[in-house]
Amino acid sequence: MQEPRTAVPQTLLKTMTMPAHIDASGQVPTGWLLAQMDLAGAVLPGQHFAAPVALVGLSDVVLLARPRLGQCVTFTGHLLSCSDQDASVAIEAWSEERGQTGTTPLMRARLRYAPATIEVPGNLFPGTFQTGS
């Protein structure tokens, strides 16, 4: 197993909860937080493999709090391990109120990604677009 290139947490994604993210009970669903965590977690493995990646495992999920409408949510993470087959990332989500200093931990988890093969019928070079002649 190859040593990870980064052990210091990096900011991977910063977003804000919007009215469209609220469920019927008026809260931001945990699924929204997990979906954003998946997007943020794919950054470092994507750089490691220099290719698209797919989430293949999720473990050690700890929900500490739920974000509220209008909060800025920051996702930080670092590579735990990486090989030719997969990469493991530790991700944390933090919230902050607009105009205030300090952050509140929301969730942490360990995500595992593997290189993804994306096939486009008739495209010789995946990831590029063919122009019609």
Contact map, one row per residue, 1 for C-alpha under 8 A:
1110000000000000000000000000000000000000000000000000000000000000000000000000000011100000000000000000000000000000000000000000000000000
1111000000000000000000000000000000000000000000000000000000000000000000000000000011100000000000000000000000000000000000000000000000000
1111100000000000000000000000000000000000000000000000000000000000000000000000000011000000000000000000000000000000000000000000000000000
0111111000000000000000000000000000000000000000000000000000000000000000000000001111000000000000000000000000000000000000000000000000000
0011111000000000000000000000000000000000000000000000000000000000000000000000001000000000000000000000000000000000000000000000000000000
0001111110000000000000000000000000000000000000000000000000000000000000000000011000000000000000000000000000000000000000000000000000000
0001111110000000000000000000000000000000000000000000000000000000000000000000011100000000000000000000000000000000000000000000000000000
0000011111000000000000000000000000000000000000000000000000000000000000000000110000000000000000000000000000000000000000000000000000000
0000011111100000000000000000000000000000000000000000000000000000000000000001110000000000000000000000000000000000000000000000000000000
0000000111110000000000000000000000000000000000000000000000000000000000000001110000000000000000000000000000000000000000000000000000000
0000000011111100000000000000000000000000000000000000000000000000000000000111100000000000000000000000000000000000000000000000000000000
0000000001111100000000000000000000000001101000000000000000000000000000000111100000000000000000000000000000000000000000000000000000000
0000000000111110000000000000000000000011000000000000000000000000000000000111000000000000000000000000000000000000000000000000000000000
0000000000111111000000000000000000000000000000000000000000000000000000011110000000000000000000000000000000000000000000000000000000000
0000000000001111100000000000000000000000000000000000000000000000000000011100000000000000000000000000000000000000000000000000000000000
0000000000000111110000000000000000000000000000000000000000000000000001111000000000000000000000000000000000000000000000000000000000000
0000000000000011111010000001000000000000000000000000000000000000001111111000000000000000000000000000000000000000000000000000000000000
0000000000000001111111000000000000000000000000000000000000000000000011000000000000000000000000000000000000000000000000000000000000000
0000000000000000111111000000000000000000000000000000000000000000000010000000000000000000000000000000000000000000000000000000000000000
0000000000000000011111000000000000000000000000000000000000000000000000000000000000000000000000000000000000000000000000000000000000000
0000000000000000111111100001100100000000000000000000000000000000000000000000000000000000000000000000000000000000000000000000000000000
0000000000000000011111111111100000000000000000000000000000000000000010000000000000000000000000000000000000000000000000000000000000000
0000000000000000000011111111100000000000000000000000000000000000000000000000000000000000000000000000000000000000000000000000000000000
0000000000000000000001111110000000000000000000000000000000000000000000000000000000000000000000000000000000000000000000000000000000000
0000000000000000000001111110000000000000000000000000000000000000000000000000000000000000000000000000000000000000000000000000000000000
0000000000000000000001111111000000000000000000000000000000000000000000000000000000000000000000000000000000000000000000000000000000000
0000000000000000000001111111100000000000000000000000000000000000011110000000000000000000000000000000000000000000000000000000000000000
0000000000000000100011100111110110000000000000000000000000000000011110000000000000000000000000000000000000000000000000000000000000000
0000000000000000000011100011111110000000000000000000000000000000010000000000000000000000000000000000000000000000000000000000000000000
0000000000000000000000000001111111000000000000000000000000000000010000000000000000000000000000000000000000000000000000000000000000000
0000000000000000000000000000111111100000000000000000000000000000000000000000000000000000000000000000000000000000000000000000000000000
0000000000000000000010000001111111110000000000000000000000000000000000000000000000000000000000000000000000000000000000000000000000000
0000000000000000000000000001111111111000000000000000000000000000000000000000000000000000000000000000000000000000000000000000000000000
0000000000000000000000000000011111111100000000000000000000000000000000000000000000000000000000000000000000000000000000000000000000000
0000000000000000000000000000001111111110000000000000000000000000000000000000000000000000000000000000000000000000000000000000000000000
0000000000000000000000000000000111111111000000000000000000000000000000000000000000000000000000000000000000000000000000000000000000000
0000000000000000000000000000000011111111100000000000000000000000000000000010000000000000001010000000000000000000000000000000000000000
0000000000000000000000000000000001111111110000000000001000000000000000000000000000000000000000000000000000000010000000000000000000000
0000000000001000000000000000000000111111111000000000000000000000000000000000000000000000000000000000000000000000000000000000000000000
0000000000011000000000000000000000011111111000000000000000000000000000000011000000000000001000000000000000000000000000000000000000000
0000000000010000000000000000000000001111111110000000000000000000000000000000100000000000111000000000000000000010000000000000000000000
0000000000000000000000000000000000000111111111000000111000000000000000000000000000000000000000000000000000000000100000000000000000000
0000000000010000000000000000000000000011111111100000000000000000000000000000000000000000000000000000000000000000000000000000000000000
0000000000000000000000000000000000000000111111110000000000000000000000000000011000000000100000000000000000000000000000000000000000000
0000000000000000000000000000000000000000111111111000100000000000000000000000001000000011100000000000000000000000110000000000000000000
0000000000000000000000000000000000000000011111111111100000000000000000000000000000000000000000000000000000000000001000000000000000000
0000000000000000000000000000000000000000001111111110000000000000000000000000000000000000000000000000000000000000000000000000000000000
0000000000000000000000000000000000000000000111111100000000000000000000000000000001000000000000000000000000000000000000000000000000000
0000000000000000000000000000000000000000000011111111100000000000000000000000000000010000000000000000000000000000001000000000000000000
0000000000000000000000000000000000000000000001111111000000000000000000000000000000000000000000000000000000000000000000000000000000000
0000000000000000000000000000000000000000000001101111100000000000000000000000000000000000000000000000000000000000001100000000000000000
0000000000000000000000000000000000000000000001001111110000000000000000000000000000000000000000000000000000000000001111000000000000000
0000000000000000000000000000000000000000010011001011111000000000000000000000000000000000000000000000000000000000111100000000000000000
0000000000000000000000000000000000000000010000000001111100000000000000000000000000000000000000000000000000000000111100000000000000000
0000000000000000000000000000000000000100010000000000111111000000000000000000000000000000000000000000000000000011110000000000000000000
0000000000000000000000000000000000000000000000000000011111000000000000000000000000000000000000000000000000000011110000000000000000000
0000000000000000000000000000000000000000000000000000001111100000000000000000000000000000000000000000000000000011100000000000000000000
0000000000000000000000000000000000000000000000000000001111111000000000000000000000000000000000000000000000001111000000000000000000000
0000000000000000000000000000000000000000000000000000000011111000000000000000000000000000000000000000000000001110000000000000000000000
0000000000000000000000000000000000000000000000000000000001111100000000000000000000000000000000000000000000011100000000000000000000000
0000000000000000000000000000000000000000000000000000000001111110000000000000000000000000000000000000000000111100000000000000000000000
0000000000000000000000000000000000000000000000000000000000011111000000000000000000000000000000000000000000111000000000000000000000000
0000000000000000000000000000000000000000000000000000000000001111110000000000000000000000000000000000000001110000000000000000000000000
0000000000000000000000000000000000000000000000000000000000000111110000000000000000000000000000000000000011100000000000000000000000000
0000000000000000000000000000000000000000000000000000000000000011111000000000000000000000000000000000000011100000000000000000000000000
0000000000000000000000000011110000000000000000000000000000000011111100000000000000000000000000000000000001000000000000000000000000000
0000000000000000100000000011000000000000000000000000000000000000111110101000000000000000000000100000000001000000000000000000000000000
0000000000000000100000000011000000000000000000000000000000000000011111100000000000000000000000000000000000000000000000000000000000000
0000000000000000111001000011000000000000000000000000000000000000001111100000000000000000000000000000000000000000000000000000000000000
0000000000000001110000000000000000000000000000000000000000000000000111110000000000000000000000001100000000000000000000000000000000000
0000000000000001100000000000000000000000000000000000000000000000001111111000000000000000000000111100000000000000000000000000000000000
0000000000000111100000000000000000000000000000000000000000000000000001111100000000000000000000111100000000000000000000000000000000000
0000000000000111100000000000000000000000000000000000000000000000001000111110000000000000000011110000000000000000000000000000000000000
0000000000111110000000000000000000000000000000000000000000000000000000011111000000000000000011100000000000000000000000000000000000000
0000000000111100000000000000000000001001000000000000000000000000000000001111100000000000001111000000000000000000000000000000000000000
0000000011111000000000000000000000000001000000000000000000000000000000000111110000000000001110000000000000000000000000000000000000000
0000000111110000000000000000000000000000100000000000000000000000000000000011111000000000111100000000000000000000000000000000000000000
0000011111000000000000000000000000000000000100000000000000000000000000000001111100000000111000000000000000000000000000000000000000000
0001111000000000000000000000000000000000000110000000000000000000000000000000111111000011110000000000000000000000000000000000000000000
0001001000000000000000000000000000000000000000000000000000000000000000000000011111000011110000000000000000000000000000000000000000000
1111000000000000000000000000000000000000000000000000000000000000000000000000001111100011100000000000000000000000000000000000000000000
1111000000000000000000000000000000000000000000010000000000000000000000000000001111111111000000000000000000000000000000000000000000000
1100000000000000000000000000000000000000000000000000000000000000000000000000000011111110000000000000000000000000000000000000000000000
0000000000000000000000000000000000000000000000001000000000000000000000000000000001111100000000000000000000000000000000000000000000000
0000000000000000000000000000000000000000000000000000000000000000000000000000000001111110000000000000000000000000011000000000000000000
0000000000000000000000000000000000000000000000000000000000000000000000000000000001111111000000000000000000000001111000000000000000000
0000000000000000000000000000000000000000000010000000000000000000000000000000001111101111100000000000000000000001110000000000000000000
0000000000000000000000000000000000000000000010000000000000000000000000000000001111000111110000000000000000000111100000000000000000000
0000000000000000000000000000000000000000100110000000000000000000000000000000111110000011111000000000000000000111000000000000000000000
0000000000000000000000000000000000000000100000000000000000000000000000000000111100000001111100000000000000011110000000000000000000000
0000000000000000000000000000000000001001100000000000000000000000000000000011110000000000111110000000000000011110000000000000000000000
0000000000000000000000000000000000000000000000000000000000000000000000000011100000000000011111000000000011111000000000000000000000000
0000000000000000000000000000000000001000000000000000000000000000000000001111000000000000001111100000000011110000000000000000000000000
0000000000000000000000000000000000000000000000000000000000000000000000001110000000000000000111110000001111100000000000000000000000000
0000000000000000000000000000000000000000000000000000000000000000001000111100000000000000000011111000001111000000000000000000000000000
0000000000000000000000000000000000000000000000000000000000000000000000111000000000000000000001111101111100000000000000000000000000000
0000000000000000000000000000000000000000000000000000000000000000000001110000000000000000000000111111101000000000000000000000000000000
0000000000000000000000000000000000000000000000000000000000000000000001110000000000000000000000011111000000000000000000000000000000000
0000000000000000000000000000000000000000000000000000000000000000000000000000000000000000000000001111100000000000000000000000000000000
0000000000000000000000000000000000000000000000000000000000000000000000000000000000000000000000011111110000000000000000000000000000000
0000000000000000000000000000000000000000000000000000000000000000000000000000000000000000000000011011111000000000000000000000000000000
0000000000000000000000000000000000000000000000000000000000000000000000000000000000000000000000010001111100000000000000000000000000000
0000000000000000000000000000000000000000000000000000000000000000000000000000000000000000000001111000111110000000000000000000000000000
0000000000000000000000000000000000000000000000000000000000000000000000000000000000000000000001110000011111000000000000000000000000000
0000000000000000000000000000000000000000000000000000000000000001100000000000000000000000000111100000001111100000000000000000000000000
0000000000000000000000000000000000000000000000000000000000000011111000000000000000000000000111100000000111110000000000000000000000000
0000000000000000000000000000000000000000000000000000000000001111100000000000000000000000000111000000000011111000000000000000000000000
0000000000000000000000000000000000000000000000000000000000011110000000000000000000000000011110000000000001111100000000000000000000000
0000000000000000000000000000000000000000000000000000000001111100000000000000000000000000011100000000000000111110000000000000000000000
0000000000000000000000000000000000000000000000000000000001111000000000000000000000000001111000000000000000011111000000000000000000000
0000000000000000000000000000000000000100100000000000001111100000000000000000000000000001111000000000000000001111100000000000000000000
0000000000000000000000000000000000000000000000000000001111000000000000000000000000000111100000000000000000000111110000000000000000000
0000000000000000000000000000000000000000010010000000111110000000000000000000000000000111000000000000000000000011111000000000000000000
0000000000000000000000000000000000000000000010000000111100000000000000000000000000001110000000000000000000000001111100000000000000000
0000000000000000000000000000000000000000000001001011110000000000000000000000000000001100000000000000000000000000111110000000000000000
0000000000000000000000000000000000000000000000000011110000000000000000000000000000000000000000000000000000000000011111000000000000000
0000000000000000000000000000000000000000000000000001000000000000000000000000000000000000000000000000000000000000001111100000000000000
0000000000000000000000000000000000000000000000000001000000000000000000000000000000000000000000000000000000000000000111110000010000000
0000000000000000000000000000000000000000000000000000000000000000000000000000000000000000000000000000000000000000000011111010010000000
0000000000000000000000000000000000000000000000000000000000000000000000000000000000000000000000000000000000000000000001111110010000000
0000000000000000000000000000000000000000000000000000000000000000000000000000000000000000000000000000000000000000000000111110000000000
0000000000000000000000000000000000000000000000000000000000000000000000000000000000000000000000000000000000000000000000011111000000000
0000000000000000000000000000000000000000000000000000000000000000000000000000000000000000000000000000000000000000000000111111110111000
0000000000000000000000000000000000000000000000000000000000000000000000000000000000000000000000000000000000000000000000000111110000000
0000000000000000000000000000000000000000000000000000000000000000000000000000000000000000000000000000000000000000000000000011111100000
0000000000000000000000000000000000000000000000000000000000000000000000000000000000000000000000000000000000000000000001110011111100000
0000000000000000000000000000000000000000000000000000000000000000000000000000000000000000000000000000000000000000000000000000111110000
0000000000000000000000000000000000000000000000000000000000000000000000000000000000000000000000000000000000000000000000000010111111000
0000000000000000000000000000000000000000000000000000000000000000000000000000000000000000000000000000000000000000000000000010001111100
0000000000000000000000000000000000000000000000000000000000000000000000000000000000000000000000000000000000000000000000000010000111110
0000000000000000000000000000000000000000000000000000000000000000000000000000000000000000000000000000000000000000000000000000000011111
0000000000000000000000000000000000000000000000000000000000000000000000000000000000000000000000000000000000000000000000000000000001111
0000000000000000000000000000000000000000000000000000000000000000000000000000000000000000000000000000000000000000000000000000000000111
